[in-house]
Amino acid sequence: MNNPFSQFSKIRSWFSVRKISLFWYRFYRRVFIVLFVCVSIFGVWYWYYNLYRYSWTEGAKKTFLDSYAQETDFKDAVFEKAVSNARERQSQYEKGASLEHDYFRLDKLPEETK
């Protein structure tokens, strides 16, 4: 009878913890450089793909253009409200400050007003 785990023991001897740790200590810098290069290449490809190879469906284009037109249309009511608010503040500034109640008036004492 053939042992099904005999192949596993051969593979296990190739990948022992000692061999893997020695490989890591010898080549960890190269592994990180290869990893960095791979991530950089993927990032450049993804950037290029999204920048130059984009594609919109007709429905997405129409939705975008409609929402863009709604956002950029001139809103007369809001503008007129802002202008009237600015004119009102300007007129209040030009009138100046007026004291209706002079709390520091010393000609009449509070007891005498009763």
C-alpha positions as CSV (number, residue, x, y, z in Angstrom):
1,M,0.0,0.0,0.0
2,N,1.3,3.4,-1.0
3,N,1.5,6.1,1.7
4,P,-0.4,9.3,0.5
5,F,1.7,11.5,2.8
6,S,5.1,10.4,1.4
7,Q,5.0,13.3,-1.1
8,F,4.2,15.7,1.7
9,S,7.3,14.6,3.7
10,K,9.5,15.3,0.7
11,I,8.0,18.7,0.3
12,R,8.3,19.3,4.0
13,S,12.0,18.5,3.9
14,W,12.5,21.2,1.2
15,F,10.7,23.9,3.2
16,S,12.0,23.5,6.7
17,V,11.8,26.4,9.2
18,R,15.6,26.6,9.3
19,K,15.9,26.8,5.5
20,I,13.1,29.4,5.3
21,S,14.7,31.6,8.0
22,L,18.2,31.4,6.4
23,F,16.6,32.4,3.1
24,W,14.9,35.3,4.7
25,Y,18.1,36.6,6.5
26,R,20.0,36.3,3.3
27,F,17.5,37.9,0.8
28,Y,15.1,40.0,2.8
29,R,16.4,43.3,1.3
30,R,15.9,41.9,-2.2
31,V,12.4,40.7,-1.3
32,F,11.5,44.2,-0.1
33,I,13.0,45.8,-3.2
34,V,11.0,43.4,-5.5
35,L,7.8,44.1,-3.4
36,F,8.4,47.8,-3.7
37,V,8.9,47.7,-7.4
38,C,5.8,45.5,-7.9
39,V,3.6,47.9,-5.9
40,S,5.1,50.9,-7.7
41,I,4.4,49.3,-11.1
42,F,0.8,48.5,-10.1
43,G,0.3,52.1,-8.8
44,V,1.6,53.6,-12.0
45,W,-0.6,51.3,-14.1
46,Y,-3.7,52.1,-12.0
47,W,-3.0,55.8,-12.2
48,Y,-2.6,55.6,-16.0
49,Y,-5.7,53.4,-16.4
50,N,-7.9,55.8,-14.4
51,L,-6.4,58.9,-16.0
52,Y,-6.4,58.0,-19.7
53,R,-8.5,54.9,-20.1
54,Y,-11.7,56.0,-18.4
55,S,-15.0,55.2,-20.0
56,W,-18.4,56.6,-19.3
57,T,-21.7,55.1,-20.3
58,E,-24.3,57.4,-21.9
59,G,-26.5,57.2,-18.8
60,A,-23.6,58.2,-16.5
61,K,-22.7,61.1,-18.8
62,K,-26.3,62.4,-18.8
63,T,-26.6,62.1,-15.0
64,F,-23.3,64.0,-14.5
65,L,-24.2,66.7,-17.0
66,D,-27.7,67.2,-15.4
67,S,-26.3,67.4,-11.9
68,Y,-23.5,69.7,-13.0
69,A,-26.0,72.0,-14.7
70,Q,-28.2,72.2,-11.6
71,E,-25.2,73.0,-9.4
72,T,-23.8,75.7,-11.6
73,D,-27.0,77.5,-12.5
74,F,-27.3,81.0,-11.2
75,K,-29.6,81.1,-8.3
76,D,-31.3,84.5,-8.4
77,A,-33.2,84.3,-5.2
78,V,-30.2,83.4,-3.1
79,F,-28.2,86.2,-4.8
80,E,-30.8,88.8,-4.2
81,K,-31.2,87.8,-0.6
82,A,-27.4,88.2,-0.1
83,V,-27.4,91.6,-1.8
84,S,-30.3,92.9,0.3
85,N,-28.6,91.6,3.4
86,A,-25.4,93.4,2.5
87,R,-27.3,96.6,1.7
88,E,-29.1,96.4,5.1
89,R,-25.9,96.0,7.0
90,Q,-24.3,98.9,5.0
91,S,-27.2,101.2,5.9
92,Q,-27.0,100.2,9.6
93,Y,-23.2,101.0,9.5
94,E,-23.8,104.4,7.9
95,K,-26.4,105.3,10.5
96,G,-23.9,104.7,13.3
97,A,-24.4,103.4,16.8
98,S,-27.0,105.1,19.0
99,L,-27.4,104.7,22.7
100,E,-31.1,104.4,23.6
101,H,-30.4,103.8,27.3
102,D,-27.5,105.4,29.0
103,Y,-26.6,103.2,31.9
104,F,-23.8,105.5,33.0
105,R,-26.0,108.6,33.3
106,L,-25.5,110.1,36.7
107,D,-27.9,113.0,36.7
108,K,-30.7,110.8,38.0
109,L,-30.1,108.1,40.5
110,P,-32.1,104.8,40.3
111,E,-33.8,105.5,43.6
112,E,-35.2,108.9,42.4
113,T,-36.9,107.3,39.3
114,K,-39.3,105.3,41.5
